[in-house]
């Protein structure tokens, strides 16, 4: 397939519609899908009428519904990790996420086969998303983080969009600026530039390097030996107040190492090779995805979005015996899809 020709045809098709494409991208909510699903699966005790746990599905839907009502977006995008999504990072750092295990503590007494139940619910959740006015994106060879960053930082850059990333993953703080914001569903807090500075004492531009320096246990990144957040901010005060790239930081660190007798300055300088490696893994601002994957994302972003398949949604709730999982489902659907449906282009099948 000629991807460039496909891109042009999609543009022509969208331009023929009555919906203004710019308006559909004016307020974009991007959901970190697996992050949201795992949190919902672990936290929600909801069961269907047969006593089967369905908290992953119902919790996810209620969570994004809450975000939609709070943010009032013109468009919703849900992203999931693609097959072999972590391959690039593991190729340069084999220990990447090596310590990560799926640990699910359900908020209920009964025991379930976690892997099977989790997978079944995730697969079924995708079916629900397919009949909702949202864009679901999964790209093989890319993590959801990379897809989200590319959409927010590149694809939507010249569209004057306001972008809201829904995730508990702190790595997204590095993307925060006047256009991009992060919604934490656990803290019920929107992070703007001032919030990142207040919570972490560094500007968003420095956040990826901040994580590379102090380490990130969730991704098995050790950081510089003996360097914690408090020590970093105390011993490298300019880093806390001035945006700087990684080259500027190490120039600064080397100057401090020469002028002072503080051992941590020498330790950080000695760790430069490792820190640069960790930074390469953490940073999201400069996309490392292949052009093929970028074109796939562009194609998915510019595909027409379907309106809510309300009858099908109700049918699925009955099939899954979870009609009571969402109170007053018709009102709930109306509240979260009414605005989104105004910017959709085709009816759901």
C-alpha positions in Angstrom: 0.0 0.0 0.0 1.2 3.5 -0.8 1.1 5.1 2.7 1.5 8.6 1.4 -1.4 8.2 -1.1 -3.5 6.7 1.7 -2.7 9.7 3.8 -3.8 12.1 1.0 -7.0 10.2 0.4 -7.9 10.3 4.1 -7.3 14.1 4.1 -9.6 14.5 1.1 -12.3 12.4 2.6 -12.2 14.4 5.9 -12.3 17.7 4.0 -15.5 16.7 2.3 -17.3 16.2 5.6 -19.2 19.0 7.4 -17.3 18.5 10.6 -14.4 20.8 11.1 -11.3 18.7 11.6 -9.6 21.4 13.7 -12.5 21.5 16.1 -12.4 17.7 16.6 -8.8 18.0 17.8 -9.3 21.2 19.9 -9.5 19.3 23.3 -8.0 15.8 23.1 -8.0 13.3 25.9 -5.4 10.6 25.5 -5.8 7.6 27.8 -2.9 5.3 28.8 -5.0 2.2 28.3 -3.1 -0.6 30.0 -2.2 1.7 32.9 -5.9 2.5 33.4 -7.1 -1.1 32.9 -4.7 -2.6 35.4 -5.5 0.0 38.0 -9.3 -0.6 37.5 -8.9 -4.4 37.5 -7.0 -4.3 40.8 -9.1 -1.8 42.6 -12.7 -2.5 41.5 -14.5 -5.3 43.3 -17.5 -5.3 40.9 -19.0 -8.6 39.9 -21.7 -9.5 37.4 -24.9 -11.3 38.2 -23.1 -14.6 38.1 -20.6 -13.4 40.7 -17.8 -13.1 38.2 -15.3 -10.3 38.5 -15.8 -7.7 35.8 -14.1 -4.8 37.6 -11.5 -4.3 34.9 -14.1 -3.5 32.3 -16.6 -1.6 34.5 -13.8 0.2 36.4 -12.1 1.3 33.1 -15.3 2.6 31.6 -16.3 4.5 34.7 -12.8 5.9 35.1 -12.6 7.3 31.5 -16.2 8.5 31.9 -15.2 10.5 34.9 -12.3 12.0 33.0 -14.5 12.8 30.0 -17.0 14.6 32.2 -14.2 16.5 33.9 -12.2 17.5 30.9 -15.0 17.8 28.3 -12.9 16.7 25.3 -13.8 16.9 21.6 -11.9 13.7 21.0 -10.8 10.6 23.1 -7.9 8.4 22.1 -7.1 5.2 24.0 -3.7 3.6 23.5 -2.3 0.2 24.4 1.2 -1.3 24.2 1.8 -3.1 20.9 3.5 -6.5 20.4 7.2 -6.3 21.2 6.7 -2.7 22.3 9.6 -2.8 24.7 12.0 -4.4 22.2 13.9 -1.2 21.3 14.5 -0.2 24.9 15.5 -3.8 25.9 18.0 -3.9 23.0 19.9 -1.0 24.5 19.3 -1.9 28.2 18.4 -5.6 28.7 17.4 -5.0 32.3 14.6 -2.6 31.3 11.5 -3.6 33.3 13.3 -6.8 34.3 11.9 -6.5 37.8 8.3 -5.9 36.7 5.7 -8.5 37.6 2.0 -8.1 37.4 0.9 -8.0 41.0 -2.8 -7.8 41.3 -4.5 -7.5 44.7 -8.2 -7.6 44.2 -10.4 -5.7 46.5 -12.5 -8.8 47.3 -12.2 -12.1 49.1 -12.5 -14.7 46.4 -9.6 -16.0 44.4 -9.6 -16.0 40.6 -7.2 -17.1 37.9 -5.6 -13.7 37.5 -3.9 -14.1 34.1 -6.9 -15.6 32.4 -9.5 -13.3 33.9 -7.4 -10.2 33.2 -6.8 -11.1 29.6 -10.4 -12.0 29.0 -11.6 -8.7 30.4 -9.0 -6.7 28.4 -10.1 -8.4 25.2 -13.7 -7.7 26.0 -13.0 -4.1 26.9 -11.5 -3.5 23.4 -14.9 -4.7 22.0 -16.7 -2.0 24.1 -14.2 0.7 22.9 -14.9 -0.3 19.3 -18.5 0.8 19.5 -17.8 4.0 21.4 -16.9 7.3 19.8 -13.2 6.9 20.6 -10.0 6.1 18.6 -8.2 3.0 19.9 -4.5 2.8 18.8 -2.2 -0.2 19.2 1.0 -0.2 17.2 3.3 -3.2 17.1 6.9 -2.4 18.1 5.8 0.6 20.2 4.9 1.2 23.8 1.8 3.2 24.6 4.1 5.9 26.1 5.8 6.4 22.7 2.4 6.6 20.8 1.0 9.0 23.3 4.1 11.2 23.2 4.1 11.2 19.4 0.4 12.2 19.1 0.7 14.9 21.8 4.1 16.3 21.0 4.2 15.9 17.2 0.9 15.1 15.5 -1.1 17.7 17.4 1.7 20.2 17.7 0.5 22.5 14.9 -3.2 22.0 15.4 -3.5 24.4 18.4 -4.9 21.5 20.5 -5.1 21.3 24.2 -4.0 17.8 25.1 -4.8 15.9 28.3 -2.9 12.7 29.0 -4.7 10.4 31.5 -2.2 8.2 33.3 -0.5 7.5 36.7 2.8 7.1 34.9 5.1 10.0 36.1 7.2 9.8 32.9 4.5 11.9 31.1 5.4 14.9 33.3 8.3 15.6 30.9 5.8 16.5 28.2 3.9 19.1 30.2 3.8 22.6 28.6 1.3 25.2 27.7 -0.4 22.7 25.3 0.0 19.4 27.0 -1.3 18.5 30.5 -1.4 15.3 32.6 -4.5 14.1 34.4 -3.7 11.8 37.4 -6.9 9.7 38.0 -5.6 8.5 41.4 -4.8 12.0 42.7 -7.8 13.5 40.8 -5.4 16.3 39.8 -4.5 18.0 36.6 -0.7 18.7 36.2 0.2 22.0 34.5 3.8 23.3 34.4 3.4 24.9 37.8 2.2 21.7 39.3 5.2 19.7 38.0 7.5 22.3 39.5 5.6 22.3 42.8 5.5 18.5 43.2 9.0 17.6 41.9 10.9 20.9 42.2 12.2 20.7 38.6 10.7 22.2 35.4 9.1 19.7 33.0 12.0 20.1 30.5 14.3 18.6 33.1 12.0 15.8 34.3 13.3 12.9 32.1 16.9 13.6 33.2 15.6 14.0 36.8 14.2 10.4 36.6 17.4 9.1 34.9 19.5 10.6 37.7 17.5 9.5 40.7 16.3 6.2 39.2 12.9 4.7 38.5 12.2 1.4 40.3 9.1 0.7 38.1 11.3 0.4 35.0 14.3 -1.1 36.8 16.5 2.0 36.2 19.0 2.5 39.1 20.0 6.1 38.5 23.3 7.5 39.8 24.6 5.7 42.9 23.9 7.5 46.1 21.8 10.2 44.5 18.3 10.8 45.7 15.9 13.6 44.9 16.8 15.8 47.9 20.5 15.4 47.3 20.1 16.2 43.6 18.2 19.4 44.2 20.5 20.5 47.0 23.8 19.8 45.2 22.8 20.8 41.7 20.6 23.9 42.5 20.6 25.3 38.9 19.0 22.1 37.7 16.0 22.8 39.9 15.4 26.2 38.5 16.7 26.3 34.9 15.6 24.1 31.9 18.7 22.4 30.6 19.4 19.5 28.2 21.6 16.6 29.1 24.7 18.1 27.5 24.2 21.3 29.5 23.7 19.4 32.7 27.0 17.5 32.4 28.9 20.7 31.6 27.4 22.1 34.8 28.1 18.9 36.8 31.7 18.9 35.6 32.2 22.5 36.6 30.8 21.7 40.1 33.1 18.7 40.4 36.1 20.9 39.6 35.2 23.7 42.0 33.9 21.7 44.9 35.0 18.9 47.2 31.5 17.3 47.4 31.8 13.6 46.4 28.4 13.3 44.8 29.5 15.7 42.1 32.3 13.4 41.1 30.0 10.3 41.3 27.5 11.9 39.0 30.2 12.8 36.5 31.6 9.3 36.7 28.1 7.9 35.9 27.7 10.0 32.8 27.7 7.0 30.3 25.0 5.2 32.4 22.9 8.3 32.9 22.9 9.0 29.2 21.7 5.5 28.6 18.9 5.8 31.2 17.9 9.1 29.7 17.6 7.6 26.2 15.2 5.0 27.6 13.1 7.5 29.6 12.9 10.5 27.3 9.7 10.9 25.2 10.1 14.4 23.7 12.1 13.2 20.7 10.3 10.3 19.0 12.3 7.2 18.3 9.6 5.3 16.5 10.1 4.2 12.9 8.5 6.3 10.1 6.3 3.2 9.3 4.8 3.3 12.8 4.4 7.1 12.6 2.4 6.7 9.4 0.3 4.0 11.0 -0.6 6.4 13.8 -1.4 9.2 11.4 -3.7 6.9 9.5 -5.5 5.8 12.6 -5.8 9.4 13.8 -7.3 10.5 10.6 -9.7 7.6 10.2 -13.3 8.6 10.7 -14.6 8.1 14.2 -17.8 6.2 14.7 -20.7 7.4 16.7 -21.8 5.5 19.8 -23.4 2.2 19.0 -25.9 2.5 21.8 -28.0 -0.6 21.1 -24.8 -2.8 20.7 -23.5 -1.3 24.0 -26.7 -2.4 25.8 -26.6 -5.8 24.2 -23.0 -6.3 25.4 -23.9 -5.3 28.9 -26.7 -8.0 28.9 -24.3 -10.6 27.4 -21.8 -9.9 30.1 -24.5 -9.8 32.8 -23.3 -6.5 34.0 -26.3 -4.2 33.5 -26.1 -3.1 37.1 -22.3 -2.2 36.9 -23.1 1.3 35.5 -25.9 3.1 37.3 -28.4 4.8 34.9 -26.4 3.7 31.9 -28.5 5.8 29.4 -27.8 9.0 31.2 -24.1 8.0 31.7 -23.7 7.3 28.0 -25.4 10.6 27.1 -23.2 12.6 29.4 -19.9 11.2 28.1 -20.7 10.8 24.4 -23.0 13.7 23.5 -20.2 16.1 22.7 -17.9 13.4 21.2 -20.7 12.3 18.8 -20.9 15.8 17.4 -17.4 15.3 16.0 -17.8 11.8 14.7 -18.2 11.1 11.0 -19.8 7.7 10.6 -22.4 5.6 12.4 -21.2 2.6 14.4 -21.7 -0.7 12.7 
